[in-house]
Amino acid sequence: MKALPVILSWSGGKDSALALHALRREARYRVAGLLTSVNAHYGRISMHGVREDLLDAQAESIGLPLHKIKLSERPSNEEYEQKMRAALESFQAQRIRHVAFGDLFLEDIRQYRIEHLRQTGMDCLFPLWHRPTDKLAREFIALGFKAVLCCVDGQALAAEFAGREYDDALLHDLPAGVDPCGEHGEFHTFVYAGPVFRHAIHFTRGARVNRDERFYFCDLIPVQEALA
């Protein structure tokens, strides 16, 4: 049976990486490309705040085409949906009918994605859905993935967590009530090595910046820029 081509919604974080790993282990699917929302004003991945150069480096190491949705500095939901719809229509023209997401258990997000794609005649895949997040976090580390916290919500975690390695020590230090995968938005990650990559992504940690008096971002600087 011919494998179904799939576009993966790619944030650059651990759940995206685990979803890619899971899809590549399924013979019935063929990941045809990655889709990422980028804030064009700042040149960074939306929500995560990771530089676009590092996103490009991930896609090159993974070996898949990267499709970017370029958003304005403070995009409305209408802008996002309009540009997402245009991207989906371009995939349909290539006979691609499925988009995969790394969502874990938030039902409202899942339903939003299903309804939004249904309007364009496409279907969703959720390869990690309802996997226990404590076990999933440990599996991510055991598989050899490497990631760093690029953004934390100051209402859930101390600023010092931004820039920390996502490892067993971090999981041990997470306060009670914080999901080990950050599924409630407590933190976001940048994955720089692991089984889906052909080679590691090299970067240095820069300044820690506070945005909107709530979110703390650790600036991750590509090595070539850091040495310039």
Backbone hydrogen bonds, N-H to C=O, Kabsch-Sander energy under -0.5 kcal/mol:
donor,donor_aa,acceptor,acceptor_aa,energy
4,L,28,R,-3.1
6,V,30,R,-2.6
7,I,98,H,-2.3
8,L,33,G,-2.6
9,S,7,I,-0.5
9,S,100,A,-3.0
10,W,8,L,-0.7
10,W,35,L,-2.9
11,S,9,S,-0.6
17,A,13,G,-2.0
18,L,14,K,-2.7
19,A,15,D,-2.3
20,L,16,S,-2.4
21,H,17,A,-2.3
22,A,18,L,-2.5
23,L,19,A,-2.5
24,R,20,L,-2.4
25,R,21,H,-0.7
25,R,22,A,-0.7
26,E,23,L,-1.6
27,A,25,R,-0.6
29,Y,26,E,-1.7
30,R,4,L,-2.9
32,A,6,V,-3.2
32,A,30,R,-0.6
33,G,6,V,-0.9
34,L,65,P,-2.8
35,L,8,L,-2.5
36,T,67,H,-2.5
38,V,69,I,-2.9
39,N,44,R,-3.1
40,A,38,V,-1.0
40,A,71,L,-2.7
41,H,71,L,-0.6
43,G,39,N,-2.3
44,R,39,N,-1.3
45,I,50,V,-2.9
46,S,37,S,-2.3
48,H,46,S,-2.2
49,G,45,I,-2.6
52,E,43,G,-2.6
54,L,51,R,-0.7
55,L,51,R,-1.5
56,D,52,E,-2.6
57,A,53,D,-1.9
58,Q,54,L,-2.0
59,A,55,L,-2.2
60,E,56,D,-2.2
61,S,57,A,-2.2
62,I,58,Q,-2.6
63,G,59,A,-2.3
64,L,59,A,-1.4
67,H,34,L,-3.2
67,H,65,P,-0.5
68,K,66,L,-0.5
69,I,36,T,-2.9
70,K,68,K,-0.7
71,L,38,V,-3.1
71,L,69,I,-0.6
80,Y,76,S,-2.1
81,E,77,N,-2.6
82,Q,78,E,-2.4
83,K,79,E,-2.4
84,M,80,Y,-2.6
85,R,81,E,-2.5
86,A,82,Q,-1.8
87,A,83,K,-1.9
88,L,84,M,-2.6
89,E,85,R,-2.4
90,S,86,A,-1.5
91,F,87,A,-1.6
92,Q,88,L,-2.4
93,A,89,E,-1.7
94,Q,90,S,-0.5
94,Q,91,F,-1.1
95,R,92,Q,-2.3
96,I,91,F,-2.2
97,R,5,P,-0.5
97,R,95,R,-0.5
98,H,5,P,-0.6
99,V,123,D,-2.3
100,A,7,I,-3.0
101,F,125,L,-2.4
107,E,105,F,-1.0
110,R,106,L,-2.0
111,Q,107,E,-2.6
112,Y,108,D,-1.9
113,R,109,I,-2.3
114,I,110,R,-2.3
115,E,111,Q,-2.6
116,H,112,Y,-2.5
117,L,113,R,-2.5
118,R,114,I,-2.2
119,Q,115,E,-1.4
120,T,117,L,-1.3
121,G,118,R,-1.5
122,M,117,L,-2.6
123,D,97,R,-2.8
125,L,99,V,-2.0
129,W,126,F,-1.6
130,H,104,L,-3.4
131,R,128,L,-2.1
136,L,132,P,-2.5
137,A,133,T,-2.2
138,R,134,D,-1.6
139,E,135,K,-2.4
140,F,136,L,-2.4
141,I,137,A,-1.6
142,A,138,R,-2.6
143,L,139,E,-2.3
144,G,141,I,-1.4
145,F,140,F,-1.6
146,K,193,A,-2.5
148,V,190,F,-2.0
149,L,164,R,-2.9
150,C,148,V,-0.6
150,C,188,H,-1.6
151,C,188,H,-1.4
152,V,216,Y,-2.2
153,D,186,E,-2.7
154,G,152,V,-0.7
154,G,214,R,-2.4
156,A,153,D,-2.3
157,L,153,D,-2.5
161,F,158,A,-2.1
162,A,159,A,-1.8
163,G,149,L,-2.9
164,R,161,F,-2.2
166,Y,147,A,-2.8
167,D,165,E,-1.3
171,L,167,D,-2.3
172,H,168,D,-2.1
173,D,169,A,-1.5
174,L,170,L,-1.1
174,L,171,L,-0.5
178,V,175,P,-1.9
179,D,177,G,-0.6
182,G,179,D,-1.9
185,G,182,G,-2.0
188,H,151,C,-2.7
190,F,148,V,-2.4
191,V,12,G,-2.6
192,Y,146,K,-2.4
193,A,146,K,-1.2
197,F,194,G,-1.9
198,R,61,S,-1.6
201,I,192,Y,-2.9
202,H,200,A,-0.5
204,T,221,I,-2.4
206,G,219,D,-3.9
209,V,207,A,-0.5
209,V,217,F,-3.2
211,R,215,F,-3.1
214,R,211,R,-2.2
215,F,211,R,-2.2
216,Y,152,V,-2.6
217,F,209,V,-3.2
217,F,215,F,-0.5
218,C,150,C,-2.0
219,D,207,A,-2.7
219,D,217,F,-0.7
221,I,204,T,-3.0
221,I,219,D,-0.6
223,V,202,H,-1.6
225,E,222,P,-0.9
226,A,222,P,-2.3
227,L,223,V,-1.8
228,A,225,E,-0.7
